[in-house]
Amino acid sequence: MSLVKLAVSIAVCFAAAALGSYFTNHSIATWYAALNKPAFSPPNWLFGPVWTILYLMMAVAAYLVWQKGLGDKRVRLALGVFLVQLALNSLWSIVFFGWHSLWGAYAVIILLWLTLLWTIVQFFRLSPLAGWLLIPYILWVSFASVLNLAVAILNR
């Protein structure tokens, strides 16, 4: 076990989280609070703990795949796709909360979902545990996609 690889995996995932949070935190009490939201919208306090757990699970999943060795082109592909989905994850927060673009964010979250699915498939091939660790994440992104669409429709 390489603690350095685990630490780097955690740092990369939480750096993406920090970037997204930077744009999110400024809009929660103001712009987001004023939006019409569907009845199934969770309370704001729930998002932080859920995302913290999900980012930690993402980091462990990436670490498990990285442990297989960068000499394997399948590992490089899987981690490359993982980094793309992580970038899309941060971009969603920038577009939704930073730019206040509900429909733009919906387009980003669809790309995120597709890239995340590709990541999961690649991770399962290399480490079934790594693939399973991303299942709660894709479930949450699926829910977030529906929520994003509902908010966009309610605030046309």
LINVEN-V876072 format. One record per backbone hydrogen bond with DSSP energy under -0.5 kcal/mol. NH is the residue of the N-H (numbers start at 0). CO is the residue of the C=O. E is the energy in kcal/mol with one decimal. If there is no record, write none. Layout:
# LINVEN-V876072
nh->(NH | NH)
co->(CO | CO)
e->(E | E)
This chain:
# LINVEN-V876072
nh->(2 | 5 | 6 | 7 | 8 | 9 | 10 | 11 | 12 | 13 | 14 | 15 | 16 | 17 | 18 | 19 | 20 | 21 | 22 | 23 | 24 | 25 | 26 | 27 | 31 | 32 | 32 | 33 | 33 | 34 | 34 | 40 | 45 | 46 | 46 | 47 | 48 | 49 | 50 | 51 | 52 | 53 | 54 | 55 | 56 | 57 | 58 | 59 | 60 | 61 | 62 | 63 | 64 | 65 | 66 | 67 | 68 | 71 | 72 | 74 | 75 | 76 | 77 | 78 | 79 | 80 | 81 | 82 | 83 | 84 | 85 | 86 | 87 | 88 | 89 | 90 | 91 | 92 | 93 | 94 | 95 | 96 | 97 | 97 | 98 | 100 | 101 | 104 | 105 | 106 | 107 | 108 | 109 | 110 | 111 | 112 | 113 | 114 | 115 | 116 | 117 | 118 | 119 | 120 | 121 | 122 | 123 | 124 | 125 | 125 | 126 | 130 | 131 | 132 | 133 | 133 | 134 | 135 | 137 | 138 | 139 | 140 | 141 | 142 | 143 | 144 | 145 | 146 | 147 | 148 | 149 | 150 | 151 | 152 | 153 | 154 | 155)
co->(0 | 1 | 2 | 3 | 4 | 5 | 6 | 7 | 8 | 9 | 10 | 11 | 12 | 13 | 14 | 15 | 16 | 17 | 18 | 19 | 20 | 21 | 23 | 23 | 26 | 26 | 27 | 29 | 30 | 30 | 31 | 37 | 42 | 42 | 43 | 43 | 44 | 45 | 46 | 47 | 48 | 49 | 50 | 51 | 52 | 53 | 54 | 55 | 56 | 57 | 58 | 59 | 60 | 61 | 62 | 64 | 65 | 68 | 70 | 71 | 71 | 72 | 73 | 74 | 75 | 76 | 77 | 78 | 79 | 80 | 81 | 82 | 83 | 84 | 85 | 86 | 87 | 88 | 89 | 90 | 91 | 92 | 92 | 93 | 93 | 94 | 99 | 100 | 101 | 102 | 103 | 104 | 105 | 106 | 107 | 108 | 109 | 110 | 111 | 112 | 113 | 114 | 115 | 116 | 117 | 118 | 119 | 120 | 121 | 122 | 122 | 126 | 127 | 128 | 129 | 130 | 131 | 131 | 133 | 134 | 135 | 136 | 137 | 138 | 139 | 140 | 141 | 142 | 143 | 144 | 145 | 146 | 147 | 148 | 149 | 150 | 152)
e->(-0.7 | -2.0 | -2.7 | -2.7 | -2.5 | -2.4 | -2.7 | -2.8 | -2.1 | -2.7 | -1.7 | -1.8 | -1.9 | -2.3 | -2.3 | -2.3 | -2.7 | -2.2 | -1.2 | -2.0 | -3.1 | -0.7 | -1.8 | -1.3 | -2.8 | -0.6 | -0.8 | -1.3 | -0.5 | -0.5 | -1.1 | -1.8 | -1.7 | -0.5 | -1.0 | -0.6 | -0.8 | -2.0 | -2.8 | -2.3 | -2.1 | -2.5 | -2.9 | -1.9 | -2.4 | -2.5 | -2.3 | -2.2 | -2.4 | -2.7 | -2.5 | -2.5 | -1.9 | -2.9 | -2.2 | -1.7 | -2.0 | -1.5 | -0.6 | -0.7 | -1.9 | -2.5 | -2.5 | -2.8 | -2.1 | -2.7 | -2.2 | -2.3 | -1.8 | -2.5 | -2.2 | -2.2 | -2.4 | -2.1 | -1.9 | -2.7 | -2.3 | -1.2 | -1.9 | -2.9 | -3.2 | -1.8 | -1.4 | -0.5 | -2.1 | -2.5 | -0.8 | -2.4 | -1.6 | -2.0 | -2.0 | -2.8 | -1.7 | -1.9 | -2.8 | -2.6 | -2.3 | -2.5 | -2.9 | -2.4 | -2.0 | -2.4 | -2.7 | -2.3 | -2.3 | -3.0 | -2.9 | -1.6 | -1.0 | -0.7 | -3.6 | -2.1 | -2.7 | -2.3 | -0.7 | -1.1 | -1.2 | -0.6 | -2.2 | -2.1 | -2.3 | -2.7 | -2.1 | -2.2 | -3.0 | -2.1 | -1.8 | -2.6 | -3.0 | -2.4 | -2.6 | -2.6 | -2.4 | -2.5 | -2.6 | -1.2 | -1.1)
